[in-house]
Amino acid sequence: MGVPTVSLDLSGARPAVSLRGDWTLSGLEGRLDALRAEMSAPGVCSTAHWDLVQVDRMDTLGATVLWRVWGDRLPEGLIAGARTRRMLDTVAVLGARSRSGQPHRSWLEPVAAIGRTSISFVRQAISLLAMVGQIALDLGHALRRPQDAPLREVSANLFKTGVTALPITALLGFLIGIVLSYLSALQLKIFGADVFIINILGIGIVRELGPMLVAVLVAGRSGSAMTAQLGVMRVTEEIDALVTMGVPRSLRLVLPKVVALLCAMPLLVLWTSAAALFGGMVAASFQLDIGYGFFLDTLPRVVPIANLYIGLTKGVAFGLVIALVACHFGLAVLPNTESLSANTTKSVVSAITCVILVDAAFAIATRQIGMPGG
Amino acid sequence: MSDPVIDIRGLVTKFGTNVVHQDIDLAVPRGEVLALVGGSGSGKTTLLRQVIGLLRPDAGSIRLFGQPLFSGDALADRQLRRRFGVLFQHGALFSALNVLENIAFPLRELRWLDRDAISDLVMVKLAMVELEPRHAWLMPAELSGGMVKRVALARALSLEPELLLLDEPTAGLDPDRSAAFVELIRGLREQLGLTVVLVTHDLDTLAALATRVAVLGDQRILAFGPLDHVMNVDHPFIRSFFCAERMQRVFARGRS
């Protein structure tokens, strides 16, 4: 393989430049800048006599480099072999260097970006609303024609989102219960208000922490799975195939997910709250010497039952929000990998954000319900 | 005559107990266009994937340009892989990158070319596959099937390969586009002096491009040679594949 070289001859009336070697991608590696500098030396340039006969091989890279050195045209009196000349003709399509290729970015771009984001937000909201409407219609349809109800899908989703989530939610609930109990116990001991640990844990977990914890977990676990599943089904045209067979996609794909999560969430909330209370109880008995019997006996007296109802209702609402958001973003996936990952991210983030918004609404709406002595 | 570009010796492939290839020997000389044909499941694509190095044969050796594909030397392996380009059946364009970035990707990976040189090269490659500069800013999802193949071909050509491997280059294109694509490959081969291996089912593509044909079947190579030689081999598969009528139609079309 010949090393590409440039030799200059400045003796004649016109300077003569002759090139040799392999002007190819592999030959030019590491030598490109040096060769370019040599050829662009003053007095060489396009006025010279160029002799390319001794070039062994030339590929597109060699040809484009020369083309640019020559100032985007073939120099006069160029001598080259047939193959080299053909390669040079190929790169002649480049024409003069133009930086205008890329569509221009306007300075108004940031403003336009804000506008685009707002419009897309409104669009998303509308299509989410449309989905709620569609689900209501589907539900009505399924009730009127029970043979069309997607019971198997509901049951499969119930298993996937509910049953398989039991171990992890129990473990996390238990650990959070212990943490909460330990931290509160340290403070309560200072004031000698040890018994209030039961009030704190009871209200905190049953009303707020249990539903929240489950919602975040389920959004990350089942919400992302739903979005990815629907997204891939869109990419592989499975959804189109379903629709062509006369199976409405919202009835068969969206409704079962929503219904399953609606049923599974309150049960998961109950289960996780129980695990968290158990964790708290264990920690309280270690730290504050509060017996299990006393704890269980006191709990219903200091935590009004309304708190449990609020917690379960939150579970239902959160389940609805997560399933809707997940399905919405799943169906919005475009057939490429980037869109799939972007929509899955958006789905989880939006689901958790919406859950917290709904939680805030709940906190305001139920502020006078279920407080002891209130 | 120099060494063969691809040299396959004693290749054996098994999937579980299912023997796909039994002692295959195949040599592709420089500058030839070899078409691999065979029925479904005869292991054409498997053979191609082994040549690329995506699959390893159970026995036997594959040498490209006289070097083994898995030499154990990471740098040498990488150098070798840069000497051939592959056009996958569905293009396999990176959907997160636009056309320009897709074609520029292998060049950027070299890590010594500057931006201007890369963008110049991309524009030349786009012109080579007869696409417009404005197509450079499109995303793969916005391209038609024919354009995807062209961009994929441009990407396969970006490292100036000596060997081009095509998996079903004309599958999924309408006859008109398919003929244009075949013409494009033929032109590029002449211009760049490429060695080409293609897997195809399409007799039109085969007749228009191939200088040699290898027929895979019964776990071995049933026939290897120029098309008219292969067509006359007496074997049930070859007879039905190149069934006289179909072949005459293709030739008639080629002449008109």
Interface residues (C-beta under 8 A of the other chain):
Chain A: T24 L25 S26 E29 G30 L32 D59 T60 L61 A63 T64 V65 W67 R68 R86 T90 V91 V93 L94 R97 G101 Q102 P103 L334 P335 N336 T337 E338
Chain B: S95 A96 L110 W112 L113 D114 D116 A117 S119 D120 L121 M123 V124 K125 A127 M128 P133 R134 A136 W137 M139 P140 A141 L159 E160 Q191 L192
